[in-house]
Amino acid sequence: MDIESVRSYCLSLPHVDEKVQWGNDLLFRIGEKMFAVVALEPSHGVALSFKCTPEKFAELVELDGIIPAPYMARNHWVGFERFDALPDRELKPLLKNAYQMVMEKLPKKVQANFGAPVAKTVKPKPEQPPKRQGAKTPSRSKRTKSE
């Protein structure tokens, strides 16, 4: 892959936009949250970086040409020193997974705006003891200052 093929693939995913930031980095975002970055002029030795799972992060950084992404490694981002560090057939699913991971973390309202299926969390109502019929609650009398 190269810059253009990464760009084409990322922009083919639903609701993705791009933005140039930090001078020479092209960000691919969903809901204004980035999931992949391409360096237009690699300055840190990284051509492409993206989010991945902790397990995949540990696996990928063992490969030649893939390093923990500068500034983002603590968030499990990997950095490719060159675009051919992995073949296209392996890279595309990783980019799609990065997209899905970020999409799932977006607020439910934003996901709903995209038409993404939003899992509704139903909070169970706490069980209350049944009310007795005809029972009166004791009334509390107000205290006066003289008491």
N, C-alpha and C positions, 0 to 999 in steps of 0.2 A: 504494500500500500504506500501511497504518498499523500501529501497534504490534500490534494484534490479528491482523492478517493475516500479518505477519512471524512472530509467535509461532506461529500455527497451522501455517504452512508449515514452519518449522524443527522443530517438535515432531512433524510428520508423517514426518520422516526417521528411519530406524531407529536405535534406541538413543540418541536425543538426550534430554538432560535440561536443565533450566533452573535457574538459581540467581541470586538477587539478591545482588550484591556491590558493594562500594565505595559503599554507601548507596543509590544510585538507578540502578544499571545492571543490566539483566537479561541474563545470559549464557546463551548456548546452547552446550552442550558435548557432546562425544562422548569417552567415556573420560576424563572430567574435564579435557579440553583444550578451550578455547573456540575456536569458529570464527566466531561472530557475537555482537555486543553491541548491545542496544537501550537507549538512555537513557530512563528513565522520566520524568526531568525534565532535558532537555538543559542542561548547564552549560558545556560547551566549544563550544557551537554545533553539536554533532554529534548527530543523531537515531539513526543506525544506522551501525555499522562492522562490517567483516568482512575476512577474509583473502582475498587473490587472488594470482595469479601476477605475477611482476615485469613481464611484458609488459602484462597487463591493468591493473595498477596505473598504469603510465605512461600508458596510454590513458585510463583513467577520470579521473585527476586533472586532465586537460585540459578536462573537461566542467564546465559551470556547476552549482554546487551540490554538487560532490564534491571533497573535499580529502584530503590525506594524514591518516590518523587520528592524533590526538594520542597521543603515547607509543608508538604501534605502527607508525608509518610505516616504520621501518627493517626491520620484518618484513613489509612489503608489505600493510598493512591500509589500506583506504580508509574515509573517513568521509563519510556523506551528511548535508548540512546540513538536508535536508528529505526526507521519504519519497518525494516525487514527482520526485526528481532523475532517475530512470529509470522507464520503464513496468514494470509487473509482469512482463510477458513477458520482459523483459531482466534484471530483478533476480532472479527465481527461479533461473535457471540459475547465476547468480553465487553465490548462497547455497549451492546444491547443490555447486558446485565447491569452495567454502570448506570445506564439510563433508567432501568426498572427500579434499581435500588434508590435512586434519588426521587423518582416519581412516588414511590411508596412512602417516603418520608415527608412529602409535601402535606400541608394542612388539608383536611378533608374537603374544605370549601373550595380550595384551588383544584383539587382532583376532580371534584364534581363539575367545575367550570370546564374542564377538559373532556368531560363525558366519560371519565375513567370510572370503573365500578368501584364504589366506595363501600367498604364493609362497615355496616352500622353496628356499633357496639351498644348492646342493650344492657342497661344496668338493672339487675334484679331489684325489685322493691323489697325493702326489709319487711320481714313478717311481723305483723302486729297482732297482739292477742285479740281475740274476738271481743267485741263490746257486749256487755251484759245489758239486756233490755230492762228498762224500768229502774236501773240503778242511777242514783243521783250522785254527782260529785260533790264532796264536801265544800262548802263555801268558806272562803277565808275572810275573816273580818279585818277591817283596816285598823291598824293600831293608831292610837292617838298619842300626842306628845306627852301626855300626862302618865302614860304607862311606863 
